[in-house]
Amino acid sequence: PGTWVNLEGRVQRGQRAVFPPGEAREDWTIYRALSEVLGHTLPYDDLRSLRARIAGEWPHLGVEGLTPAEWVTPADFEATLPSRPFALPISNFYVTNPIARASATMAECVDQIVGADQLQAAE
């Protein structure tokens, strides 16, 4: 099980898909057992009390389901448009990572799409 915040700012929870093999355990149970061995026992014994502790520290992570969004209206902030035209910071995103740059097939594609003069790294 896991808890995270998605790109919309909504809290999501994951559930165990399968039981771990052999003597493998969920991460939180390992940390809990280690804390006991080290003499500083963490104050939770099950997933419910762990989630309650997390929600105590970060209340937004304890929210279940959907919550109303707080929208910002244009009147709530001031912004100025830049005087120069918008320009993409990367001229060739096809070669922005080492795997793509090392690929002969990708180099061929880049040559056909953007031209041979664009084959250098964008980093």
C-alpha positions as CSV (number, residue, x, y, z in Angstrom):
1,P,0.0,0.0,0.0
2,G,1.2,3.5,-0.8
3,T,-0.1,7.1,-0.6
4,W,0.9,9.8,-3.0
5,V,-0.3,13.1,-4.5
6,N,-1.0,13.0,-8.2
7,L,-0.4,15.9,-10.6
8,E,-3.9,17.3,-9.9
9,G,-3.0,17.6,-6.3
10,R,-5.3,14.7,-5.3
11,V,-4.3,12.1,-2.7
12,Q,-4.3,8.6,-4.1
13,R,-3.8,5.3,-2.4
14,G,-2.4,2.1,-3.8
15,Q,-3.3,-1.3,-2.7
16,R,-1.1,-4.5,-2.6
17,A,-1.5,-6.4,-5.9
18,V,0.1,-9.6,-4.7
19,F,1.7,-10.8,-1.5
20,P,5.5,-10.4,-1.5
21,P,7.5,-13.6,-2.1
22,G,9.1,-15.6,0.7
23,E,9.9,-13.6,3.8
24,A,9.7,-10.2,2.1
25,R,7.7,-7.6,3.9
26,E,6.1,-4.2,3.2
27,D,8.6,-1.3,3.7
28,W,6.8,0.2,6.6
29,T,6.9,-3.1,8.6
30,I,10.6,-3.3,8.1
31,Y,11.1,0.3,9.4
32,R,8.8,-0.5,12.3
33,A,10.8,-3.6,13.2
34,L,14.1,-1.8,12.8
35,S,13.0,1.0,15.1
36,E,12.2,-1.6,17.8
37,V,15.6,-3.2,17.5
38,L,17.2,0.2,17.8
39,G,15.3,1.0,20.9
40,H,13.2,3.8,19.5
41,T,9.9,2.0,18.6
42,L,7.8,3.9,16.1
43,P,4.2,4.5,17.4
44,Y,2.3,2.4,15.0
45,D,1.6,-1.3,14.7
46,D,-0.7,-1.5,11.6
47,L,-1.4,0.3,8.4
48,R,-4.3,2.2,9.9
49,S,-2.3,3.7,12.7
50,L,0.6,4.5,10.3
51,R,-1.9,6.4,8.0
52,A,-3.3,8.2,11.0
53,R,0.2,9.3,12.0
54,I,0.9,10.5,8.4
55,A,-2.4,12.4,8.4
56,G,-1.5,13.9,11.8
57,E,1.7,15.3,10.3
58,W,0.3,16.2,6.9
59,P,-3.5,16.6,7.1
60,H,-4.0,16.8,3.3
61,L,-2.7,13.2,3.0
62,G,-5.5,11.9,5.3
63,V,-8.3,13.1,3.0
64,E,-10.3,10.3,1.5
65,G,-12.0,10.7,-1.9
66,L,-12.4,13.9,-3.8
67,T,-12.2,17.4,-2.2
68,P,-13.3,20.7,-3.6
69,A,-10.5,22.5,-5.5
70,E,-9.5,26.0,-4.5
71,W,-9.3,27.8,-7.8
72,V,-7.3,31.0,-8.3
73,T,-9.1,33.6,-10.3
74,P,-7.1,36.0,-12.5
75,A,-8.0,38.9,-10.2
76,D,-6.1,37.1,-7.4
77,F,-2.7,37.7,-8.9
78,E,-0.8,40.0,-11.2
79,A,1.1,38.9,-14.2
80,T,2.9,40.6,-17.1
81,L,3.6,39.1,-20.5
82,P,7.2,39.0,-21.6
83,S,8.1,41.4,-24.4
84,R,9.9,38.8,-26.4
85,P,8.2,35.9,-28.3
86,F,7.9,32.6,-26.6
87,A,10.8,30.2,-27.6
88,L,11.2,26.6,-26.8
89,P,14.3,26.1,-24.6
90,I,15.2,22.8,-26.3
91,S,15.5,22.8,-30.1
92,N,15.6,19.0,-30.4
93,F,14.0,17.1,-27.6
94,Y,14.6,13.8,-29.5
95,V,18.2,13.7,-28.2
96,T,17.7,15.0,-24.7
97,N,18.7,11.7,-23.0
98,P,21.7,9.4,-23.4
99,I,19.7,6.4,-24.5
100,A,18.1,8.2,-27.4
101,R,21.5,9.7,-28.4
102,A,23.1,6.2,-28.3
103,S,20.5,4.8,-30.6
104,A,21.4,4.5,-34.3
105,T,17.7,4.1,-35.1
106,M,16.9,7.3,-33.2
107,A,19.7,9.2,-35.0
108,E,18.2,8.1,-38.3
109,C,14.7,9.3,-37.2
110,V,16.1,12.7,-36.0
111,D,18.0,13.1,-39.3
112,Q,14.7,12.6,-41.2
113,I,12.6,14.7,-38.9
114,V,14.8,17.7,-38.0
115,G,17.8,17.3,-40.1
116,A,21.4,16.2,-39.5
117,D,22.5,19.6,-38.1
118,Q,20.3,18.9,-35.0
119,L,22.0,15.7,-33.9
120,Q,24.1,17.1,-31.1
121,A,22.9,16.8,-27.5
122,A,20.4,19.3,-26.1
123,E,22.0,19.3,-22.7
